[in-house]
Amino acid sequence: MGYSFLHRKERIILTTIDVINEYGIQGISTREVAKRQGITEAAVFKHFPRKVDLLNAVLDFYAQYDKDISMSSLQQKDYLQAIFYFVTRYAEYYENYPQITAVTQSYDVLACEADFREKIKKIYFGRLTTLQILAAKAREAWLLSCELSAAQLAEIILGFFHAACLTWRFQTYAFSLKKYVASTLQVLLNSLITDRKKEGVRKWQEF
């Protein structure tokens, strides 16, 4: 992936994500990042004094769209459409940048490190909370008919999405992640819509 048009600091972050994608979080080394960038390790440390700083920058990059996606979802009046929008936006982001899903699959490892624990928990629970709020609003509006709580429904949806990302990675991105996530989520949500709100099979709008 070419990064020549970007600022050096951002190029280092993106190259680090490439390395994580190939070797995992625990296999990351500033030496490998420097080698791929054609610079010295000292040049990497000029921007990121410690490897911890570099990985924290990677997490910031990973979550850079969280606030906007969450706000756009919460502002929608159709709460079921908002859930669909929220999840498919991330699917689109990941499909356009497959390497970034390596971070999604590293949550447990990152949570074991004190330097990253709070940040990765904030990212995870931030996304989960948005889904919980949307699910709760949908239930309050009698749009959903199920015995699952809003928290349970949010965990099911987010868990499915993470599993879909892992399958996509294992199958070397052989299918459209966005289309797969959208079609599965459509079936799931349609199965939960209350009878009095259901008019045939609901069509979901992709933005």
PyMOL CGO cylinders between C-alpha atoms (Angstrom):
from pymol import cmd
from pymol.cgo import CYLINDER

trace = [
    CYLINDER, 0.00, 0.00, 0.00, 1.54, 3.31, -1.03, 0.3, 1, 1, 1, 1, 1, 1,
    CYLINDER, 1.54, 3.31, -1.03, 1.74, 6.12, 1.51, 0.3, 1, 1, 1, 1, 1, 1,
    CYLINDER, 1.74, 6.12, 1.51, 4.15, 8.52, -0.21, 0.3, 1, 1, 1, 1, 1, 1,
    CYLINDER, 4.15, 8.52, -0.21, 1.64, 11.40, -0.31, 0.3, 1, 1, 1, 1, 1, 1,
    CYLINDER, 1.64, 11.40, -0.31, 1.06, 11.35, 3.45, 0.3, 1, 1, 1, 1, 1, 1,
    CYLINDER, 1.06, 11.35, 3.45, 2.89, 13.06, 6.28, 0.3, 1, 1, 1, 1, 1, 1,
    CYLINDER, 2.89, 13.06, 6.28, 5.72, 10.97, 7.71, 0.3, 1, 1, 1, 1, 1, 1,
    CYLINDER, 5.72, 10.97, 7.71, 3.96, 10.49, 11.05, 0.3, 1, 1, 1, 1, 1, 1,
    CYLINDER, 3.96, 10.49, 11.05, 0.82, 9.12, 9.41, 0.3, 1, 1, 1, 1, 1, 1,
    CYLINDER, 0.82, 9.12, 9.41, 2.88, 6.92, 7.09, 0.3, 1, 1, 1, 1, 1, 1,
    CYLINDER, 2.88, 6.92, 7.09, 4.53, 5.38, 10.13, 0.3, 1, 1, 1, 1, 1, 1,
    CYLINDER, 4.53, 5.38, 10.13, 1.12, 4.66, 11.69, 0.3, 1, 1, 1, 1, 1, 1,
    CYLINDER, 1.12, 4.66, 11.69, -0.20, 3.04, 8.52, 0.3, 1, 1, 1, 1, 1, 1,
    CYLINDER, -0.20, 3.04, 8.52, 2.94, 0.96, 8.10, 0.3, 1, 1, 1, 1, 1, 1,
    CYLINDER, 2.94, 0.96, 8.10, 2.60, -0.17, 11.70, 0.3, 1, 1, 1, 1, 1, 1,
    CYLINDER, 2.60, -0.17, 11.70, -0.94, -1.34, 10.93, 0.3, 1, 1, 1, 1, 1, 1,
    CYLINDER, -0.94, -1.34, 10.93, 0.44, -3.29, 7.96, 0.3, 1, 1, 1, 1, 1, 1,
    CYLINDER, 0.44, -3.29, 7.96, 2.94, -5.00, 10.26, 0.3, 1, 1, 1, 1, 1, 1,
    CYLINDER, 2.94, -5.00, 10.26, 0.25, -5.77, 12.84, 0.3, 1, 1, 1, 1, 1, 1,
    CYLINDER, 0.25, -5.77, 12.84, -1.88, -7.25, 10.06, 0.3, 1, 1, 1, 1, 1, 1,
    CYLINDER, -1.88, -7.25, 10.06, 0.96, -9.61, 9.12, 0.3, 1, 1, 1, 1, 1, 1,
    CYLINDER, 0.96, -9.61, 9.12, 2.53, -10.43, 12.48, 0.3, 1, 1, 1, 1, 1, 1,
    CYLINDER, 2.53, -10.43, 12.48, -0.04, -9.48, 15.12, 0.3, 1, 1, 1, 1, 1, 1,
    CYLINDER, -0.04, -9.48, 15.12, 0.20, -6.94, 17.92, 0.3, 1, 1, 1, 1, 1, 1,
    CYLINDER, 0.20, -6.94, 17.92, 2.83, -8.95, 19.77, 0.3, 1, 1, 1, 1, 1, 1,
    CYLINDER, 2.83, -8.95, 19.77, 4.97, -9.22, 16.64, 0.3, 1, 1, 1, 1, 1, 1,
    CYLINDER, 4.97, -9.22, 16.64, 5.26, -5.49, 16.07, 0.3, 1, 1, 1, 1, 1, 1,
    CYLINDER, 5.26, -5.49, 16.07, 8.75, -3.97, 16.07, 0.3, 1, 1, 1, 1, 1, 1,
    CYLINDER, 8.75, -3.97, 16.07, 9.92, -0.44, 15.37, 0.3, 1, 1, 1, 1, 1, 1,
    CYLINDER, 9.92, -0.44, 15.37, 12.81, -1.94, 13.42, 0.3, 1, 1, 1, 1, 1, 1,
    CYLINDER, 12.81, -1.94, 13.42, 10.42, -3.57, 10.95, 0.3, 1, 1, 1, 1, 1, 1,
    CYLINDER, 10.42, -3.57, 10.95, 8.37, -0.38, 10.66, 0.3, 1, 1, 1, 1, 1, 1,
    CYLINDER, 8.37, -0.38, 10.66, 11.52, 1.65, 9.99, 0.3, 1, 1, 1, 1, 1, 1,
    CYLINDER, 11.52, 1.65, 9.99, 12.72, -0.88, 7.43, 0.3, 1, 1, 1, 1, 1, 1,
    CYLINDER, 12.72, -0.88, 7.43, 9.48, -0.71, 5.48, 0.3, 1, 1, 1, 1, 1, 1,
    CYLINDER, 9.48, -0.71, 5.48, 9.52, 3.06, 5.56, 0.3, 1, 1, 1, 1, 1, 1,
    CYLINDER, 9.52, 3.06, 5.56, 13.15, 3.20, 4.45, 0.3, 1, 1, 1, 1, 1, 1,
    CYLINDER, 13.15, 3.20, 4.45, 14.15, 5.20, 7.51, 0.3, 1, 1, 1, 1, 1, 1,
    CYLINDER, 14.15, 5.20, 7.51, 16.11, 4.61, 10.70, 0.3, 1, 1, 1, 1, 1, 1,
    CYLINDER, 16.11, 4.61, 10.70, 14.56, 3.57, 14.00, 0.3, 1, 1, 1, 1, 1, 1,
    CYLINDER, 14.56, 3.57, 14.00, 15.70, 6.94, 15.33, 0.3, 1, 1, 1, 1, 1, 1,
    CYLINDER, 15.70, 6.94, 15.33, 13.42, 8.59, 12.77, 0.3, 1, 1, 1, 1, 1, 1,
    CYLINDER, 13.42, 8.59, 12.77, 10.51, 6.54, 14.09, 0.3, 1, 1, 1, 1, 1, 1,
    CYLINDER, 10.51, 6.54, 14.09, 11.34, 7.50, 17.67, 0.3, 1, 1, 1, 1, 1, 1,
    CYLINDER, 11.34, 7.50, 17.67, 11.44, 11.16, 16.64, 0.3, 1, 1, 1, 1, 1, 1,
    CYLINDER, 11.44, 11.16, 16.64, 7.68, 10.97, 16.14, 0.3, 1, 1, 1, 1, 1, 1,
    CYLINDER, 7.68, 10.97, 16.14, 6.94, 8.23, 18.68, 0.3, 1, 1, 1, 1, 1, 1,
    CYLINDER, 6.94, 8.23, 18.68, 9.48, 8.14, 21.56, 0.3, 1, 1, 1, 1, 1, 1,
    CYLINDER, 9.48, 8.14, 21.56, 8.24, 4.72, 22.73, 0.3, 1, 1, 1, 1, 1, 1,
    CYLINDER, 8.24, 4.72, 22.73, 6.57, 1.77, 21.05, 0.3, 1, 1, 1, 1, 1, 1,
    CYLINDER, 6.57, 1.77, 21.05, 3.68, 2.35, 23.46, 0.3, 1, 1, 1, 1, 1, 1,
    CYLINDER, 3.68, 2.35, 23.46, 3.20, 5.81, 21.93, 0.3, 1, 1, 1, 1, 1, 1,
    CYLINDER, 3.20, 5.81, 21.93, 3.15, 4.31, 18.45, 0.3, 1, 1, 1, 1, 1, 1,
    CYLINDER, 3.15, 4.31, 18.45, 0.54, 1.70, 19.34, 0.3, 1, 1, 1, 1, 1, 1,
    CYLINDER, 0.54, 1.70, 19.34, -1.62, 4.28, 21.10, 0.3, 1, 1, 1, 1, 1, 1,
    CYLINDER, -1.62, 4.28, 21.10, -1.48, 6.34, 17.90, 0.3, 1, 1, 1, 1, 1, 1,
    CYLINDER, -1.48, 6.34, 17.90, -2.61, 3.25, 15.98, 0.3, 1, 1, 1, 1, 1, 1,
    CYLINDER, -2.61, 3.25, 15.98, -5.62, 2.91, 18.32, 0.3, 1, 1, 1, 1, 1, 1,
    CYLINDER, -5.62, 2.91, 18.32, -6.47, 6.58, 17.86, 0.3, 1, 1, 1, 1, 1, 1,
    CYLINDER, -6.47, 6.58, 17.86, -6.34, 6.08, 14.10, 0.3, 1, 1, 1, 1, 1, 1,
    CYLINDER, -6.34, 6.08, 14.10, -8.45, 2.93, 14.37, 0.3, 1, 1, 1, 1, 1, 1,
    CYLINDER, -8.45, 2.93, 14.37, -11.18, 4.78, 16.28, 0.3, 1, 1, 1, 1, 1, 1,
    CYLINDER, -11.18, 4.78, 16.28, -10.98, 8.07, 14.39, 0.3, 1, 1, 1, 1, 1, 1,
    CYLINDER, -10.98, 8.07, 14.39, -14.52, 7.78, 12.96, 0.3, 1, 1, 1, 1, 1, 1,
    CYLINDER, -14.52, 7.78, 12.96, -16.23, 6.54, 16.12, 0.3, 1, 1, 1, 1, 1, 1,
    CYLINDER, -16.23, 6.54, 16.12, -17.59, 9.89, 17.25, 0.3, 1, 1, 1, 1, 1, 1,
    CYLINDER, -17.59, 9.89, 17.25, -18.99, 10.84, 13.84, 0.3, 1, 1, 1, 1, 1, 1,
    CYLINDER, -18.99, 10.84, 13.84, -20.57, 7.44, 13.20, 0.3, 1, 1, 1, 1, 1, 1,
    CYLINDER, -20.57, 7.44, 13.20, -22.12, 7.38, 16.67, 0.3, 1, 1, 1, 1, 1, 1,
    CYLINDER, -22.12, 7.38, 16.67, -23.50, 10.92, 16.40, 0.3, 1, 1, 1, 1, 1, 1,
    CYLINDER, -23.50, 10.92, 16.40, -24.92, 10.31, 12.92, 0.3, 1, 1, 1, 1, 1, 1,
    CYLINDER, -24.92, 10.31, 12.92, -26.61, 7.14, 14.14, 0.3, 1, 1, 1, 1, 1, 1,
    CYLINDER, -26.61, 7.14, 14.14, -28.09, 8.68, 17.27, 0.3, 1, 1, 1, 1, 1, 1,
    CYLINDER, -28.09, 8.68, 17.27, -29.50, 11.63, 15.32, 0.3, 1, 1, 1, 1, 1, 1,
    CYLINDER, -29.50, 11.63, 15.32, -31.65, 9.38, 13.13, 0.3, 1, 1, 1, 1, 1, 1,
    CYLINDER, -31.65, 9.38, 13.13, -35.36, 9.15, 13.89, 0.3, 1, 1, 1, 1, 1, 1,
    CYLINDER, -35.36, 9.15, 13.89, -35.74, 5.61, 12.58, 0.3, 1, 1, 1, 1, 1, 1,
    CYLINDER, -35.74, 5.61, 12.58, -33.99, 3.61, 15.29, 0.3, 1, 1, 1, 1, 1, 1,
    CYLINDER, -33.99, 3.61, 15.29, -33.84, 0.32, 13.39, 0.3, 1, 1, 1, 1, 1, 1,
    CYLINDER, -33.84, 0.32, 13.39, -32.39, 2.09, 10.37, 0.3, 1, 1, 1, 1, 1, 1,
    CYLINDER, -32.39, 2.09, 10.37, -29.94, 3.74, 12.74, 0.3, 1, 1, 1, 1, 1, 1,
    CYLINDER, -29.94, 3.74, 12.74, -28.71, 0.34, 13.97, 0.3, 1, 1, 1, 1, 1, 1,
    CYLINDER, -28.71, 0.34, 13.97, -28.32, -0.80, 10.37, 0.3, 1, 1, 1, 1, 1, 1,
    CYLINDER, -28.32, -0.80, 10.37, -26.47, 2.41, 9.51, 0.3, 1, 1, 1, 1, 1, 1,
    CYLINDER, -26.47, 2.41, 9.51, -24.14, 2.15, 12.50, 0.3, 1, 1, 1, 1, 1, 1,
    CYLINDER, -24.14, 2.15, 12.50, -22.95, -1.38, 11.74, 0.3, 1, 1, 1, 1, 1, 1,
    CYLINDER, -22.95, -1.38, 11.74, -22.72, -1.05, 7.96, 0.3, 1, 1, 1, 1, 1, 1,
    CYLINDER, -22.72, -1.05, 7.96, -20.64, 2.12, 8.25, 0.3, 1, 1, 1, 1, 1, 1,
    CYLINDER, -20.64, 2.12, 8.25, -17.96, 0.16, 10.07, 0.3, 1, 1, 1, 1, 1, 1,
    CYLINDER, -17.96, 0.16, 10.07, -18.26, -2.67, 7.54, 0.3, 1, 1, 1, 1, 1, 1,
    CYLINDER, -18.26, -2.67, 7.54, -17.67, -0.17, 4.75, 0.3, 1, 1, 1, 1, 1, 1,
    CYLINDER, -17.67, -0.17, 4.75, -14.69, 1.36, 6.58, 0.3, 1, 1, 1, 1, 1, 1,
    CYLINDER, -14.69, 1.36, 6.58, -13.12, -2.06, 7.07, 0.3, 1, 1, 1, 1, 1, 1,
    CYLINDER, -13.12, -2.06, 7.07, -13.84, -3.21, 3.53, 0.3, 1, 1, 1, 1, 1, 1,
    CYLINDER, -13.84, -3.21, 3.53, -12.00, -0.16, 2.22, 0.3, 1, 1, 1, 1, 1, 1,
    CYLINDER, -12.00, -0.16, 2.22, -9.08, -0.79, 4.57, 0.3, 1, 1, 1, 1, 1, 1,
    CYLINDER, -9.08, -0.79, 4.57, -8.88, -4.55, 5.37, 0.3, 1, 1, 1, 1, 1, 1,
    CYLINDER, -8.88, -4.55, 5.37, -5.63, -4.28, 7.33, 0.3, 1, 1, 1, 1, 1, 1,
    CYLINDER, -5.63, -4.28, 7.33, -7.35, -2.28, 10.06, 0.3, 1, 1, 1, 1, 1, 1,
    CYLINDER, -7.35, -2.28, 10.06, -9.40, -5.34, 11.07, 0.3, 1, 1, 1, 1, 1, 1,
    CYLINDER, -9.40, -5.34, 11.07, -6.21, -6.73, 12.61, 0.3, 1, 1, 1, 1, 1, 1,
    CYLINDER, -6.21, -6.73, 12.61, -6.80, -4.28, 15.46, 0.3, 1, 1, 1, 1, 1, 1,
    CYLINDER, -6.80, -4.28, 15.46, -10.38, -5.50, 15.92, 0.3, 1, 1, 1, 1, 1, 1,
    CYLINDER, -10.38, -5.50, 15.92, -9.07, -9.03, 16.38, 0.3, 1, 1, 1, 1, 1, 1,
    CYLINDER, -9.07, -9.03, 16.38, -6.50, -7.88, 18.97, 0.3, 1, 1, 1, 1, 1, 1,
    CYLINDER, -6.50, -7.88, 18.97, -8.84, -6.53, 21.67, 0.3, 1, 1, 1, 1, 1, 1,
    CYLINDER, -8.84, -6.53, 21.67, -8.08, -9.28, 24.20, 0.3, 1, 1, 1, 1, 1, 1,
    CYLINDER, -8.08, -9.28, 24.20, -4.32, -8.96, 23.80, 0.3, 1, 1, 1, 1, 1, 1,
    CYLINDER, -4.32, -8.96, 23.80, -4.44, -5.18, 24.10, 0.3, 1, 1, 1, 1, 1, 1,
    CYLINDER, -4.44, -5.18, 24.10, -6.68, -5.37, 27.17, 0.3, 1, 1, 1, 1, 1, 1,
    CYLINDER, -6.68, -5.37, 27.17, -4.01, -7.43, 28.93, 0.3, 1, 1, 1, 1, 1, 1,
    CYLINDER, -4.01, -7.43, 28.93, -1.53, -4.56, 28.65, 0.3, 1, 1, 1, 1, 1, 1,
    CYLINDER, -1.53, -4.56, 28.65, -1.85, -1.76, 31.19, 0.3, 1, 1, 1, 1, 1, 1,
    CYLINDER, -1.85, -1.76, 31.19, -0.71, 0.82, 28.62, 0.3, 1, 1, 1, 1, 1, 1,
    CYLINDER, -0.71, 0.82, 28.62, -3.66, 0.07, 26.34, 0.3, 1, 1, 1, 1, 1, 1,
    CYLINDER, -3.66, 0.07, 26.34, -6.33, -1.41, 28.59, 0.3, 1, 1, 1, 1, 1, 1,
    CYLINDER, -6.33, -1.41, 28.59, -8.37, 1.72, 29.24, 0.3, 1, 1, 1, 1, 1, 1,
    CYLINDER, -8.37, 1.72, 29.24, -8.20, 2.97, 25.66, 0.3, 1, 1, 1, 1, 1, 1,
    CYLINDER, -8.20, 2.97, 25.66, -9.31, -0.29, 24.07, 0.3, 1, 1, 1, 1, 1, 1,
    CYLINDER, -9.31, -0.29, 24.07, -12.10, -0.66, 26.66, 0.3, 1, 1, 1, 1, 1, 1,
    CYLINDER, -12.10, -0.66, 26.66, -13.25, 2.88, 25.87, 0.3, 1, 1, 1, 1, 1, 1,
    CYLINDER, -13.25, 2.88, 25.87, -13.37, 2.05, 22.16, 0.3, 1, 1, 1, 1, 1, 1,
    CYLINDER, -13.37, 2.05, 22.16, -15.22, -1.23, 22.69, 0.3, 1, 1, 1, 1, 1, 1,
    CYLINDER, -15.22, -1.23, 22.69, -17.74, 0.01, 25.23, 0.3, 1, 1, 1, 1, 1, 1,
    CYLINDER, -17.74, 0.01, 25.23, -18.25, 3.25, 23.30, 0.3, 1, 1, 1, 1, 1, 1,
    CYLINDER, -18.25, 3.25, 23.30, -19.41, 1.30, 20.26, 0.3, 1, 1, 1, 1, 1, 1,
    CYLINDER, -19.41, 1.30, 20.26, -21.42, -1.13, 22.36, 0.3, 1, 1, 1, 1, 1, 1,
    CYLINDER, -21.42, -1.13, 22.36, -23.13, 1.69, 24.24, 0.3, 1, 1, 1, 1, 1, 1,
    CYLINDER, -23.13, 1.69, 24.24, -24.26, 3.35, 21.02, 0.3, 1, 1, 1, 1, 1, 1,
    CYLINDER, -24.26, 3.35, 21.02, -25.87, 0.09, 19.91, 0.3, 1, 1, 1, 1, 1, 1,
    CYLINDER, -25.87, 0.09, 19.91, -27.48, -0.33, 23.34, 0.3, 1, 1, 1, 1, 1, 1,
    CYLINDER, -27.48, -0.33, 23.34, -28.99, 3.16, 23.19, 0.3, 1, 1, 1, 1, 1, 1,
    CYLINDER, -28.99, 3.16, 23.19, -30.38, 2.55, 19.70, 0.3, 1, 1, 1, 1, 1, 1,
    CYLINDER, -30.38, 2.55, 19.70, -31.76, -0.86, 20.68, 0.3, 1, 1, 1, 1, 1, 1,
    CYLINDER, -31.76, -0.86, 20.68, -33.36, 0.62, 23.80, 0.3, 1, 1, 1, 1, 1, 1,
    CYLINDER, -33.36, 0.62, 23.80, -35.01, 3.39, 21.78, 0.3, 1, 1, 1, 1, 1, 1,
    CYLINDER, -35.01, 3.39, 21.78, -36.30, 0.84, 19.27, 0.3, 1, 1, 1, 1, 1, 1,
    CYLINDER, -36.30, 0.84, 19.27, -37.81, -1.21, 22.10, 0.3, 1, 1, 1, 1, 1, 1,
    CYLINDER, -37.81, -1.21, 22.10, -39.36, 1.87, 23.71, 0.3, 1, 1, 1, 1, 1, 1,
    CYLINDER, -39.36, 1.87, 23.71, -40.95, 2.75, 20.37, 0.3, 1, 1, 1, 1, 1, 1,
    CYLINDER, -40.95, 2.75, 20.37, -42.37, -0.79, 20.13, 0.3, 1, 1, 1, 1, 1, 1,
    CYLINDER, -42.37, -0.79, 20.13, -40.38, -1.45, 16.97, 0.3, 1, 1, 1, 1, 1, 1,
    CYLINDER, -40.38, -1.45, 16.97, -38.86, -4.65, 18.32, 0.3, 1, 1, 1, 1, 1, 1,
    CYLINDER, -38.86, -4.65, 18.32, -40.64, -7.67, 19.73, 0.3, 1, 1, 1, 1, 1, 1,
    CYLINDER, -40.64, -7.67, 19.73, -38.24, -9.95, 21.57, 0.3, 1, 1, 1, 1, 1, 1,
    CYLINDER, -38.24, -9.95, 21.57, -37.31, -11.05, 25.08, 0.3, 1, 1, 1, 1, 1, 1,
    CYLINDER, -37.31, -11.05, 25.08, -33.74, -9.84, 24.67, 0.3, 1, 1, 1, 1, 1, 1,
    CYLINDER, -33.74, -9.84, 24.67, -32.73, -6.73, 26.57, 0.3, 1, 1, 1, 1, 1, 1,
    CYLINDER, -32.73, -6.73, 26.57, -31.18, -3.81, 24.71, 0.3, 1, 1, 1, 1, 1, 1,
    CYLINDER, -31.18, -3.81, 24.71, -27.79, -4.79, 26.17, 0.3, 1, 1, 1, 1, 1, 1,
    CYLINDER, -27.79, -4.79, 26.17, -28.13, -8.38, 24.99, 0.3, 1, 1, 1, 1, 1, 1,
    CYLINDER, -28.13, -8.38, 24.99, -29.22, -7.34, 21.51, 0.3, 1, 1, 1, 1, 1, 1,
    CYLINDER, -29.22, -7.34, 21.51, -26.29, -4.92, 21.24, 0.3, 1, 1, 1, 1, 1, 1,
    CYLINDER, -26.29, -4.92, 21.24, -23.85, -7.66, 22.25, 0.3, 1, 1, 1, 1, 1, 1,
    CYLINDER, -23.85, -7.66, 22.25, -25.33, -10.07, 19.71, 0.3, 1, 1, 1, 1, 1, 1,
    CYLINDER, -25.33, -10.07, 19.71, -25.03, -7.53, 16.89, 0.3, 1, 1, 1, 1, 1, 1,
    CYLINDER, -25.03, -7.53, 16.89, -21.51, -6.41, 17.78, 0.3, 1, 1, 1, 1, 1, 1,
    CYLINDER, -21.51, -6.41, 17.78, -20.43, -10.00, 18.39, 0.3, 1, 1, 1, 1, 1, 1,
    CYLINDER, -20.43, -10.00, 18.39, -21.78, -11.02, 14.99, 0.3, 1, 1, 1, 1, 1, 1,
    CYLINDER, -21.78, -11.02, 14.99, -19.92, -8.15, 13.35, 0.3, 1, 1, 1, 1, 1, 1,
    CYLINDER, -19.92, -8.15, 13.35, -16.61, -9.11, 14.95, 0.3, 1, 1, 1, 1, 1, 1,
    CYLINDER, -16.61, -9.11, 14.95, -17.14, -12.74, 13.94, 0.3, 1, 1, 1, 1, 1, 1,
    CYLINDER, -17.14, -12.74, 13.94, -17.92, -11.66, 10.37, 0.3, 1, 1, 1, 1, 1, 1,
    CYLINDER, -17.92, -11.66, 10.37, -14.70, -9.66, 10.27, 0.3, 1, 1, 1, 1, 1, 1,
    CYLINDER, -14.70, -9.66, 10.27, -12.71, -12.67, 11.46, 0.3, 1, 1, 1, 1, 1, 1,
    CYLINDER, -12.71, -12.67, 11.46, -14.31, -14.94, 8.85, 0.3, 1, 1, 1, 1, 1, 1,
    CYLINDER, -14.31, -14.94, 8.85, -13.55, -12.32, 6.21, 0.3, 1, 1, 1, 1, 1, 1,
    CYLINDER, -13.55, -12.32, 6.21, -9.91, -12.23, 7.25, 0.3, 1, 1, 1, 1, 1, 1,
    CYLINDER, -9.91, -12.23, 7.25, -9.60, -16.03, 7.36, 0.3, 1, 1, 1, 1, 1, 1,
    CYLINDER, -9.60, -16.03, 7.36, -11.07, -16.22, 3.86, 0.3, 1, 1, 1, 1, 1, 1,
    CYLINDER, -11.07, -16.22, 3.86, -8.59, -13.56, 2.65, 0.3, 1, 1, 1, 1, 1, 1,
    CYLINDER, -8.59, -13.56, 2.65, -11.32, -11.00, 1.94, 0.3, 1, 1, 1, 1, 1, 1,
    CYLINDER, -11.32, -11.00, 1.94, -12.94, -13.28, -0.65, 0.3, 1, 1, 1, 1, 1, 1,
    CYLINDER, -12.94, -13.28, -0.65, -16.40, -11.72, -0.30, 0.3, 1, 1, 1, 1, 1, 1,
    CYLINDER, -16.40, -11.72, -0.30, -17.89, -8.28, 0.28, 0.3, 1, 1, 1, 1, 1, 1,
    CYLINDER, -17.89, -8.28, 0.28, -17.88, -7.68, 4.02, 0.3, 1, 1, 1, 1, 1, 1,
    CYLINDER, -17.88, -7.68, 4.02, -20.38, -4.86, 3.74, 0.3, 1, 1, 1, 1, 1, 1,
    CYLINDER, -20.38, -4.86, 3.74, -22.87, -6.88, 1.69, 0.3, 1, 1, 1, 1, 1, 1,
    CYLINDER, -22.87, -6.88, 1.69, -22.58, -9.88, 3.98, 0.3, 1, 1, 1, 1, 1, 1,
    CYLINDER, -22.58, -9.88, 3.98, -23.03, -7.81, 7.13, 0.3, 1, 1, 1, 1, 1, 1,
    CYLINDER, -23.03, -7.81, 7.13, -25.90, -5.82, 5.61, 0.3, 1, 1, 1, 1, 1, 1,
    CYLINDER, -25.90, -5.82, 5.61, -27.83, -8.88, 4.42, 0.3, 1, 1, 1, 1, 1, 1,
    CYLINDER, -27.83, -8.88, 4.42, -27.38, -10.75, 7.70, 0.3, 1, 1, 1, 1, 1, 1,
    CYLINDER, -27.38, -10.75, 7.70, -28.35, -7.74, 9.79, 0.3, 1, 1, 1, 1, 1, 1,
    CYLINDER, -28.35, -7.74, 9.79, -31.40, -7.17, 7.61, 0.3, 1, 1, 1, 1, 1, 1,
    CYLINDER, -31.40, -7.17, 7.61, -32.62, -10.71, 8.26, 0.3, 1, 1, 1, 1, 1, 1,
    CYLINDER, -32.62, -10.71, 8.26, -31.93, -10.39, 11.99, 0.3, 1, 1, 1, 1, 1, 1,
    CYLINDER, -31.93, -10.39, 11.99, -33.71, -7.07, 12.43, 0.3, 1, 1, 1, 1, 1, 1,
    CYLINDER, -33.71, -7.07, 12.43, -36.66, -8.08, 10.26, 0.3, 1, 1, 1, 1, 1, 1,
    CYLINDER, -36.66, -8.08, 10.26, -37.11, -11.18, 12.41, 0.3, 1, 1, 1, 1, 1, 1,
    CYLINDER, -37.11, -11.18, 12.41, -37.41, -8.98, 15.49, 0.3, 1, 1, 1, 1, 1, 1,
    CYLINDER, -37.41, -8.98, 15.49, -39.76, -6.31, 14.16, 0.3, 1, 1, 1, 1, 1, 1,
    CYLINDER, -39.76, -6.31, 14.16, -43.15, -6.25, 15.87, 0.3, 1, 1, 1, 1, 1, 1,
    CYLINDER, -43.15, -6.25, 15.87, -46.00, -7.65, 13.79, 0.3, 1, 1, 1, 1, 1, 1,
    CYLINDER, -46.00, -7.65, 13.79, -47.91, -4.40, 13.83, 0.3, 1, 1, 1, 1, 1, 1,
    CYLINDER, -47.91, -4.40, 13.83, -44.90, -2.51, 12.49, 0.3, 1, 1, 1, 1, 1, 1,
    CYLINDER, -44.90, -2.51, 12.49, -43.99, -5.07, 9.85, 0.3, 1, 1, 1, 1, 1, 1,
    CYLINDER, -43.99, -5.07, 9.85, -45.14, -4.48, 6.31, 0.3, 1, 1, 1, 1, 1, 1,
    CYLINDER, -45.14, -4.48, 6.31, -43.77, -7.44, 4.44, 0.3, 1, 1, 1, 1, 1, 1,
    CYLINDER, -43.77, -7.44, 4.44, -39.99, -7.58, 4.58, 0.3, 1, 1, 1, 1, 1, 1,
    CYLINDER, -39.99, -7.58, 4.58, -38.56, -4.24, 5.50, 0.3, 1, 1, 1, 1, 1, 1,
    CYLINDER, -38.56, -4.24, 5.50, -36.11, -2.68, 3.05, 0.3, 1, 1, 1, 1, 1, 1,
    CYLINDER, -36.11, -2.68, 3.05, -33.02, -1.21, 4.60, 0.3, 1, 1, 1, 1, 1, 1,
    CYLINDER, -33.02, -1.21, 4.60, -31.36, 1.84, 3.14, 0.3, 1, 1, 1, 1, 1, 1,
    CYLINDER, -31.36, 1.84, 3.14, -27.61, 1.71, 2.56, 0.3, 1, 1, 1, 1, 1, 1,
    CYLINDER, -27.61, 1.71, 2.56, -25.96, 5.09, 2.73, 0.3, 1, 1, 1, 1, 1, 1,
]
cmd.load_cgo(trace, "trace")
